[in-house]
Amino acid sequence: MAFKAQAKLFMNAFTPAKVLQSRLHRRIFTQFADKVGLVYFGYVDQRSDEHRLVRGLTVSARHRDNHYCIGSYGGYDIMLVERRDTIHFPGKPARSHNWIIMTLDLHTSRDLPHIFLGLHAHNETFYAHLFTKFSQLTKVPLGSYGRHNTTFTGRYAIYTEPAHMLDAEALFNPEVTTIIGESFGSLTAEIADGCVYIYAEHSRPTQQLLERMLKSGLWLSQVVDRSVL
């Protein structure tokens, strides 16, 4: 056993860091998929029709998806993927992003407004690209339904189309935003295409992070479904 352990360490010393990182990420995603009953597929080509594409605000012609998982949990159809992309915008520095994205299909069949729950900490390149891609997204002024906790307002802003500002604020009322401020950590969310998207931007996934994404996504999906059903 000691010899095998030493041999493994020796081989790892000559394995490129990206390969080791990919193996680590694969282990985290496969363990999580086994735990919650998802099916793990690994790398998927966005130009292939074999798998449903994870869309949302991060979709692009250049992104690369890996560790793709699909299944159902808690009554919701779920997709999970790790997405890498480099965002370019004129006059801004190029920014590399490594997202973990979980999508949950909502039960409601009603058309919902496009809403993005974004962090103040997102870089300028990200927001410049976002507002070019979705030019109608506008920051929602909060306060119509009560005062929001500073644990939320100090970290997040809500964006939607001007015609849906009151709808967005009614959904993300002070009770909901208090829970988000206390439990989401650095997660962000999007409502689009009949889905809830939960985003985490981390260089190294963990079981705890994926579990938080699942818990947060299920809760927010239930909030949305209850508000429109």
Long-range contacts (C-beta under 8 A, 24 or more apart in sequence): 21-204, 22-66, 24-204, 25-66, 25-67, 25-82, 25-204, 25-205, 26-67, 28-205, 28-206, 28-207, 28-210, 29-67, 29-69, 29-80, 29-82, 29-205, 29-210, 31-207, 32-69, 32-80, 32-207, 32-210, 32-211, 33-69, 33-71, 33-80, 35-207, 36-71, 36-73, 36-214, 37-71, 37-72, 37-73, 38-69, 38-70, 38-71, 38-73, 38-78, 38-80, 39-69, 39-70, 39-71, 40-67, 40-68, 40-69, 41-68, 41-69, 41-70, 42-66, 42-67, 42-68, 43-67, 43-68, 44-68, 44-81, 52-79, 54-79, 54-81, 54-83, 54-101, 54-103, 55-192, 55-193, 56-101, 56-103, 56-190, 56-192, 56-193, 56-195, 56-197, 56-199, 57-116, 57-130, 57-133, 57-134, 57-190, 57-192, 57-197, 58-83, 58-85, 58-97, 58-99, 58-101, 58-199, 60-85, 62-86, 73-214, 73-218, 74-218, 75-107, 76-104, 76-105, 76-107, 76-217, 76-218, 76-221, 77-104, 77-105, 78-102, 78-103, 78-104, 78-105, 78-214, 78-217, 79-103, 80-210, 80-213, 82-205, 87-125, 87-126, 87-129, 88-125, 88-129, 89-125, 89-128, 89-129, 89-132, 92-124, 92-125, 92-128, 93-125, 94-125, 95-123, 95-125, 95-126, 97-126, 97-201, 98-201, 98-202, 98-203, 99-199, 99-200, 99-201, 100-199, 100-200, 100-201, 100-202, 100-205, 100-209, 100-210, 100-213, 101-197, 101-198, 101-199, 102-197, 102-198, 102-210, 102-213, 102-214, 102-217, 103-195, 103-196, 103-197, 103-198, 104-195, 104-196, 104-198, 104-217, 104-218, 104-221, 105-194, 105-195, 106-194, 106-195, 106-196, 106-221, 106-224, 106-225, 107-225, 107-229, 108-194, 108-224, 108-225, 108-228, 108-229, 109-194, 110-228, 112-191, 112-192, 112-194, 112-224, 112-228, 113-160, 113-161, 113-163, 113-164, 113-167, 113-168, 113-191, 114-160, 114-161, 114-164, 114-190, 114-191, 114-192, 115-158, 115-159, 115-160, 115-164, 115-168, 115-171, 115-172, 115-190, 115-191, 115-192, 116-158, 116-159, 116-160, 116-188, 116-189, 116-190, 117-156, 117-157, 117-158, 117-159, 117-172, 117-180, 117-188, 117-189, 117-190, 118-156, 118-157, 118-158, 118-159, 118-188, 119-155, 119-156, 119-186, 119-188, 120-154, 120-155, 120-156, 120-157, 121-155, 121-186, 122-188, 136-161, 136-162, 137-161, 138-162, 138-165, 140-165, 140-168, 140-169, 140-172, 141-165, 142-169, 144-169, 145-169, 145-170, 145-173, 145-174, 146-173, 146-174, 147-174, 148-174, 148-177, 148-178, 149-174, 149-177, 149-178, 149-181, 151-178, 151-181, 151-182, 152-177, 152-178, 152-180, 152-181, 153-177, 153-181, 155-181, 156-180, 156-181, 156-188, 170-227, 171-223, 171-224, 171-227, 176-223, 179-219, 183-212, 183-215, 183-216, 184-212, 184-216, 185-212, 187-212, 187-213, 187-216, 189-216, 189-217, 189-220, 191-224, 196-220, 196-221, 196-224
